[in-house]
């Protein structure tokens, strides 16, 4: 079985590395076409490898070492490159620099005169310099850690990759502990071209949050009896940590409370308060100004939200309607008592489906759960998300980011169709368990 699986995985893995490497290194190739054909090719290799690993079934001879070797190689190929698809890294570095200077990063936007004396040589690379930071407090502390160590872009990438690969290790452990074959889980996560590009090249820090979600899933679904009740406080603290990296995981709190008790809510509130407290001097308005500006004005690559906006002409009311849809999903998964793994998949997935803003790296937040549960619609979204970069060349040349209707349709219609297809009940799970899960773990 090992030899049979090795035959397709090795060439597919090497082709994937070549495609993502060419996407990064061949900067002279025109964007969007033909350059976006390279991540498309990488995604085809990724999909074929994931399907091959899934169909091989559970085998003690599965080449886990090969999966890890390809994953590390693909990241190392892109690691030396400066970010090109996004300039968010400079906002991270700026927020960390400001905090190490003893200044509250929520108090002033980067362009404010009060910060003129600490500007850096790369200050001009910071995006939206008139908008205060939108990043929560744990993210700020992580940015400050990068600044203290003098890591810069490369140091930040190395740190993010540590969390990224750490998440892969945790997913492998979750799969083994719950009786699932770890090979397809690892391929779906570690070989994701979107994850590789956004972390190793574009230096997005979302892997920190993915790692925390994986720790939460592991803690909530392992051990005998009902481990979640025994460790409810720790689970609440983990969800708070993920929330204070980026806010989206907070929506899973009701589902966590439903399964693990109100201690989770108390711990969640205490950890969030403790992390926000050092920044509270800026005042409530300053703490949320950047986020409110983002929520009111940002839109990109929207899917179902475009239809909502067509029906509800007022943009604020359209956002309220979309939020109501996500809250309905939160209520549903809470009422049905979904495990945190399953709840996170559907809550974050609903957020992506209904959000007015879906930058490609946002899709990463559903990836760990999609890999664990073999969720084909959201795995497909990880490949189609590269269409979000279609207008990058025009933006760099003229400051205008075009979003043709066909690119959004091509990104979202296949996902919705696959969601409808997979909603039809199937006779068995895609990953047959090699053994019965531990009582009380409920991975599914």
C-alpha positions as CSV (number, residue, x, y, z in Angstrom):
1,X,0.0,0.0,0.0
2,X,2.9,2.4,0.8
3,X,4.4,1.8,-2.7
4,X,1.0,2.2,-4.4
5,X,0.4,5.5,-2.6
6,X,4.0,6.7,-3.0
7,X,3.8,6.4,-6.8
8,X,1.2,9.2,-7.3
9,X,2.1,11.3,-4.3
10,X,5.8,11.9,-5.1
11,X,5.4,13.2,-8.7
12,X,2.2,15.2,-7.7
13,X,4.1,16.7,-4.7
14,X,7.1,17.7,-6.8
15,X,4.9,19.2,-9.5
16,X,3.0,21.2,-6.8
17,X,6.4,22.5,-5.4
18,X,7.4,23.5,-9.0
19,X,4.1,25.3,-9.6
20,X,4.0,27.3,-6.4
21,X,7.7,28.1,-6.8
22,X,7.2,29.3,-10.3
23,X,4.2,31.4,-9.2
24,X,6.5,33.2,-6.7
25,X,9.8,33.4,-8.6
26,X,8.6,34.2,-12.1
27,X,7.7,37.8,-11.4
28,X,8.2,38.7,-15.0
29,X,5.2,36.6,-16.1
30,X,2.1,38.8,-16.7
31,X,-0.6,39.0,-14.0
32,X,-3.3,37.9,-14.0
33,X,-2.7,35.7,-17.0
34,X,-0.8,33.6,-17.6
35,X,0.6,33.8,-14.1
36,X,-2.5,32.7,-12.2
37,X,-2.4,29.5,-14.2
38,X,0.5,28.4,-12.0
39,X,-1.5,28.2,-8.7
40,X,-4.3,26.6,-10.7
41,X,-1.8,23.9,-11.7
42,X,-0.7,23.6,-8.2
43,X,-4.2,23.2,-7.0
44,X,-4.9,20.4,-9.5
45,X,-1.9,18.5,-8.2
46,X,-3.1,19.2,-4.6
47,X,-6.6,17.9,-5.4
48,X,-5.3,14.8,-7.1
49,X,-2.9,14.1,-4.2
50,X,-5.7,14.5,-1.7
51,X,-8.0,12.2,-3.5
52,X,-5.3,9.7,-4.0
53,X,-4.5,9.7,-0.2
54,X,-8.2,9.5,0.6
55,X,-8.9,6.6,-1.7
56,X,-5.9,4.6,-0.5
57,X,-7.7,4.1,2.9
58,X,-6.0,3.5,6.2
59,X,-2.6,1.9,6.0
60,X,0.3,1.6,8.4
61,X,2.5,2.0,5.4
62,X,1.2,5.4,4.4
63,X,4.2,7.7,3.5
64,X,3.6,10.4,6.1
65,X,7.3,11.4,6.0
66,X,6.9,12.1,2.2
67,X,3.9,14.3,2.9
68,X,5.9,16.3,5.4
69,X,9.0,16.5,3.2
70,X,7.0,18.0,0.3
71,X,5.2,20.4,2.6
72,X,8.5,21.7,4.1
73,X,10.1,21.9,0.7
74,X,7.3,23.9,-0.8
75,X,7.5,26.5,2.0
76,X,11.3,26.8,1.8
77,X,11.0,27.6,-1.9
78,X,8.9,30.7,-1.3
79,X,10.4,31.7,2.1
80,X,13.2,34.0,0.7
81,X,10.8,36.0,-1.6
82,X,9.5,39.5,-0.5
83,X,5.7,39.6,-0.4
84,X,4.2,40.7,-3.6
85,X,0.5,39.8,-3.5
86,X,-0.2,41.7,-0.2
87,X,1.5,44.4,1.9
88,X,-0.2,43.4,5.2
89,X,3.2,42.4,6.6
90,X,4.2,46.0,6.9
91,X,1.2,46.8,9.0
92,X,2.1,43.9,11.3
93,X,5.6,45.2,11.6
94,X,4.5,48.7,12.2
95,X,2.0,47.8,14.9
96,X,4.8,45.8,16.6
97,X,7.3,48.6,16.2
98,X,4.9,51.1,17.7
99,X,4.2,48.9,20.8
100,X,7.9,48.4,21.4
101,X,8.3,52.2,21.5
102,X,5.8,52.3,24.4
103,X,3.0,53.7,22.3
104,X,-0.5,52.2,22.2
105,X,-1.0,51.0,18.6
106,X,-4.8,51.7,18.8
107,X,-4.2,55.4,19.7
108,X,-3.1,56.7,16.3
109,X,-3.1,55.6,12.6
110,X,0.3,55.2,11.0
111,X,0.1,58.5,9.2
112,X,-0.6,60.5,12.4
113,X,1.8,63.3,13.1
114,X,2.3,62.0,16.7
115,X,4.1,59.1,15.2
116,X,6.3,61.0,12.8
117,X,9.4,60.6,15.0
118,X,9.4,56.8,15.0
119,X,8.7,56.2,11.3
120,X,10.7,53.5,9.6
121,X,12.3,53.2,6.1
122,X,9.4,51.0,5.0
123,X,6.7,53.3,6.4
124,X,5.5,54.1,2.9
125,X,4.7,50.4,2.4
126,X,2.0,50.4,5.1
127,X,-1.5,50.0,3.6
128,X,-4.4,52.4,4.6
129,X,-2.1,54.6,6.8
130,X,-5.0,56.8,7.8
131,X,-6.9,53.9,9.3
132,X,-6.1,52.7,12.9
133,X,-5.2,49.1,13.3
134,X,-7.9,46.5,13.2
135,X,-5.9,43.7,14.8
136,X,-6.8,42.4,18.3
137,X,-4.5,42.5,21.3
138,X,-2.9,39.0,21.1
139,X,-2.0,39.8,17.5
140,X,-0.4,43.0,18.7
141,X,1.7,41.2,21.3
142,X,2.9,38.7,18.6
143,X,3.8,41.6,16.3
144,X,5.7,43.2,19.2
145,X,7.6,39.9,19.7
146,X,8.8,40.0,16.1
147,X,9.8,43.6,16.5
148,X,11.8,42.9,19.7
149,X,13.7,40.1,18.1
150,X,14.4,42.3,15.0
151,X,13.1,39.6,12.8
152,X,11.6,41.8,10.0
153,X,9.8,40.2,7.2
154,X,11.9,37.0,7.1
155,X,11.7,36.6,10.9
156,X,8.0,37.1,10.8
157,X,7.6,34.5,8.1
158,X,9.7,32.0,10.1
159,X,7.5,32.5,13.1
160,X,4.3,32.1,11.1
161,X,5.7,28.9,9.5
162,X,6.4,27.5,12.9
163,X,2.7,27.9,13.8
164,X,1.7,26.6,10.4
165,X,3.7,23.3,10.7
166,X,2.7,23.1,14.4
167,X,-0.9,23.1,13.2
168,X,-0.2,20.2,10.9
169,X,1.3,18.2,13.7
170,X,-1.8,18.8,15.8
171,X,-4.1,17.8,12.9
172,X,-2.1,14.6,12.5
173,X,-2.5,13.9,16.2
174,X,-6.3,14.6,16.1
175,X,-6.7,12.3,13.1
176,X,-4.9,9.5,14.8
177,X,-6.7,10.0,18.1
178,X,-10.1,9.9,16.5
179,X,-9.5,7.0,14.2
180,X,-9.1,8.8,11.0
181,X,-6.4,8.2,8.4
182,X,-3.9,11.1,8.9
183,X,-2.5,11.0,5.3
184,X,-5.4,12.7,3.6
185,X,-5.8,15.1,6.5
186,X,-2.2,16.2,6.2
187,X,-2.3,16.4,2.4
188,X,-5.4,18.6,2.5
189,X,-3.8,20.9,5.0
190,X,-0.1,20.9,4.5
191,X,-0.1,20.8,0.7
192,X,-2.7,23.6,0.3
193,X,-1.3,26.0,-2.3
194,X,-3.2,28.8,-0.7
195,X,-1.7,28.1,2.7
196,X,1.8,27.8,1.3
197,X,1.6,31.0,-0.7
198,X,-0.2,33.1,2.0
199,X,2.2,32.0,4.8
200,X,5.6,31.4,3.2
201,X,5.4,34.1,0.6
202,X,2.8,36.7,1.6
203,X,3.7,36.5,5.3
204,X,0.1,36.5,6.6
205,X,0.0,35.6,10.2
206,X,-3.3,33.7,10.1
207,X,-1.4,30.4,10.8
208,X,-1.1,31.6,14.4
209,X,-4.9,31.4,14.7
210,X,-5.1,28.1,12.9
211,X,-2.7,26.6,15.4
212,X,-4.9,27.8,18.3
213,X,-8.0,26.4,16.7
214,X,-6.2,23.0,16.3
215,X,-5.2,23.0,20.0
216,X,-8.9,23.8,20.8
217,X,-10.2,20.9,18.7
218,X,-7.7,18.5,20.2
219,X,-8.5,19.6,23.8
220,X,-12.2,19.4,23.2
221,X,-12.3,16.0,21.6
222,X,-9.8,13.8,23.4
223,X,-9.6,11.8,26.6
224,X,-12.2,9.6,28.4
225,X,-15.6,10.5,29.7
226,X,-16.3,14.1,28.9
227,X,-12.9,15.9,28.9
228,X,-14.5,19.1,27.8
229,X,-16.2,19.4,31.2
230,X,-13.0,18.8,33.1
231,X,-11.0,21.3,31.0
232,X,-13.8,23.8,30.2
233,X,-11.8,26.8,31.4
234,X,-8.9,25.9,29.2
235,X,-11.2,25.5,26.2
236,X,-12.7,28.9,26.8
237,X,-9.2,30.4,27.2
238,X,-8.1,28.8,23.9
239,X,-11.1,30.2,22.0
240,X,-10.3,33.7,23.5
241,X,-6.7,33.4,22.3
242,X,-7.9,32.6,18.8
243,X,-10.4,35.4,18.9
244,X,-7.8,37.9,20.0
245,X,-5.7,37.0,16.9
246,X,-8.7,37.5,14.6
247,X,-12.2,38.0,15.8
248,X,-14.1,35.4,13.8
249,X,-13.7,32.4,16.1
250,X,-15.7,34.3,18.8
251,X,-18.9,33.2,17.0
252,X,-18.2,29.6,18.1
253,X,-18.6,30.5,21.8
254,X,-22.3,29.5,22.1
255,X,-21.5,26.1,20.6
256,X,-18.6,25.6,23.0
257,X,-20.8,26.6,26.0
258,X,-23.5,24.2,24.8
259,X,-21.2,21.2,24.9
260,X,-18.8,22.1,27.6
261,X,-20.6,24.4,30.1
262,X,-20.7,28.0,31.2
263,X,-17.1,27.8,32.6
264,X,-15.9,28.2,29.0
265,X,-17.8,31.5,28.7
266,X,-16.3,32.8,32.0
267,X,-12.8,31.8,30.9
268,X,-13.3,33.3,27.5
269,X,-14.5,36.6,28.9
270,X,-11.6,36.7,31.5
271,X,-8.9,36.1,28.9
272,X,-10.3,38.6,26.5
273,X,-10.5,41.2,29.2
274,X,-7.0,40.5,30.4
275,X,-5.6,40.9,26.9
276,X,-7.5,44.0,26.1
277,X,-6.8,45.7,29.4
278,X,-3.2,46.9,28.6
279,X,-4.6,48.7,25.6
280,X,-7.7,50.1,27.2
281,X,-6.1,53.5,27.7
282,X,-6.8,54.4,24.1
283,X,-10.5,54.4,25.0
284,X,-13.4,52.2,23.6
285,X,-13.8,54.3,20.5
286,X,-10.1,54.1,19.5
287,X,-10.0,50.3,20.2
288,X,-12.7,49.7,17.6
289,X,-12.3,52.6,15.2
290,X,-10.2,50.6,12.6
291,X,-12.6,47.7,12.9
292,X,-15.7,49.8,12.4
293,X,-14.1,51.5,9.4
294,X,-13.3,48.1,7.9
295,X,-16.8,46.8,8.6
296,X,-18.5,49.8,7.0
297,X,-16.5,50.3,3.9
298,X,-14.5,47.2,2.9
299,X,-15.7,44.8,0.3
300,X,-13.9,42.3,-1.9
301,X,-14.6,39.0,-3.6
302,X,-18.1,38.8,-2.1
303,X,-20.2,35.8,-2.9
304,X,-23.8,35.6,-1.6
305,X,-23.4,39.0,-0.2
306,X,-23.6,40.4,-3.7
307,X,-27.1,39.0,-4.0
308,X,-28.0,40.3,-0.6
309,X,-26.7,43.8,-1.6
310,X,-28.9,43.6,-4.8
311,X,-32.0,42.9,-2.7
312,X,-31.2,45.3,0.2
313,X,-30.0,48.6,-1.3
314,X,-28.8,50.1,2.0
315,X,-25.2,48.8,2.6
316,X,-25.6,48.8,6.4
317,X,-28.8,46.9,6.2
318,X,-27.2,44.4,3.8
319,X,-24.4,43.8,6.3
320,X,-27.0,43.3,9.0
321,X,-28.9,40.8,6.9
322,X,-25.7,38.9,6.1
323,X,-24.8,38.9,9.8
324,X,-28.2,37.6,10.6
325,X,-27.5,34.6,8.3
326,X,-24.3,33.8,10.1
327,X,-26.1,34.1,13.5
328,X,-28.7,31.7,12.2
329,X,-26.0,29.1,11.5
330,X,-24.5,29.8,15.0
331,X,-27.9,29.1,16.5
332,X,-28.4,25.9,14.5
333,X,-25.0,24.4,15.4
334,X,-25.5,25.3,19.0
335,X,-29.0,23.9,19.2
336,X,-27.8,20.6,17.6
337,X,-24.9,20.3,19.9
338,X,-22.2,20.1,17.3
339,X,-18.6,19.3,18.4
340,X,-16.3,22.3,18.3
341,X,-14.6,20.9,15.2
342,X,-17.9,20.7,13.3
343,X,-19.2,23.9,14.7
344,X,-16.1,25.9,13.6
345,X,-16.4,24.4,10.1
346,X,-19.9,25.6,9.6
347,X,-19.7,28.9,11.5
348,X,-16.5,30.1,9.8
349,X,-17.7,28.6,6.5
350,X,-21.0,30.6,6.7
351,X,-19.0,33.7,7.5
352,X,-17.0,33.2,4.3
353,X,-20.1,32.5,2.2
354,X,-21.9,35.6,3.4
355,X,-19.2,38.1,4.1
356,X,-18.8,41.3,2.0
357,X,-15.0,40.9,2.2
358,X,-13.2,37.6,1.4
359,X,-9.6,38.2,0.8
360,X,-7.9,34.9,-0.3
361,X,-6.1,34.4,3.0
362,X,-9.4,34.6,4.9
363,X,-10.3,31.2,3.5
364,X,-7.4,29.7,5.5
365,X,-9.5,29.9,8.7
366,X,-11.7,27.1,7.5
367,X,-8.9,24.9,6.2
368,X,-8.0,22.9,9.4
369,X,-11.6,21.8,9.9
370,X,-12.1,21.2,6.1
371,X,-9.0,19.0,6.1
372,X,-10.2,17.0,9.1
373,X,-13.7,16.5,7.8
374,X,-12.8,16.2,4.1
375,X,-15.1,19.1,3.3
376,X,-14.8,19.3,-0.5
377,X,-16.7,22.6,-0.9
378,X,-14.4,24.5,1.3
379,X,-11.3,22.7,0.1
380,X,-12.4,23.8,-3.4
381,X,-12.8,27.4,-2.2
382,X,-9.1,27.3,-1.2
383,X,-8.2,26.8,-4.8
384,X,-10.7,29.2,-6.3
385,X,-9.7,31.9,-3.8
386,X,-6.7,32.8,-6.1
387,X,-9.2,34.5,-8.4
388,X,-9.2,37.2,-5.7
389,X,-5.9,38.3,-7.1
390,X,-7.3,38.9,-10.6
391,X,-7.2,42.7,-10.3
392,X,-3.8,43.0,-8.6
393,X,-1.9,44.2,-11.7
394,X,-4.5,46.9,-12.4
395,X,-4.4,48.1,-8.8
396,X,-0.6,48.3,-8.8
397,X,-0.7,50.2,-12.1
398,X,-3.7,52.5,-11.7
399,X,-4.8,52.2,-8.0
400,X,-8.1,50.6,-9.1
401,X,-8.9,47.0,-8.3
402,X,-11.4,45.7,-10.8
403,X,-13.7,42.8,-9.7
404,X,-15.4,41.4,-12.8
405,X,-18.7,39.7,-12.1
406,X,-17.4,36.5,-13.8
407,X,-14.4,36.1,-11.4
408,X,-16.8,36.2,-8.4
409,X,-19.2,33.8,-10.1
410,X,-16.3,31.5,-11.0
411,X,-15.1,31.6,-7.4
412,X,-18.4,31.1,-5.7
413,X,-20.9,29.2,-7.9
414,X,-18.9,25.9,-7.9
415,X,-18.6,26.1,-4.1
416,X,-22.4,26.6,-3.7
417,X,-23.1,23.8,-6.1
418,X,-20.8,21.4,-4.3
419,X,-22.4,22.4,-1.0
420,X,-25.8,21.5,-2.4
421,X,-24.4,18.2,-3.7
422,X,-22.8,17.2,-0.4
423,X,-25.9,18.1,1.5
424,X,-27.5,15.0,0.0
425,X,-27.1,12.2,2.7
426,X,-24.4,9.7,1.9
427,X,-24.3,6.1,3.2
428,X,-21.0,6.5,4.9
429,X,-18.4,9.1,5.9
430,X,-15.6,9.7,3.5
431,X,-13.0,8.7,6.1
432,X,-13.9,5.2,7.5
433,X,-12.6,5.0,11.0
434,X,-10.0,2.4,11.6
435,X,-11.2,2.1,15.2
436,X,-14.1,3.5,17.2
437,X,-13.4,6.9,18.6
438,X,-13.0,7.3,22.3
439,X,-16.3,7.5,24.1
440,X,-17.3,11.1,24.5
441,X,-14.9,12.5,21.9
442,X,-17.5,12.9,19.1
443,X,-15.1,13.9,16.3
444,X,-17.9,14.0,13.8
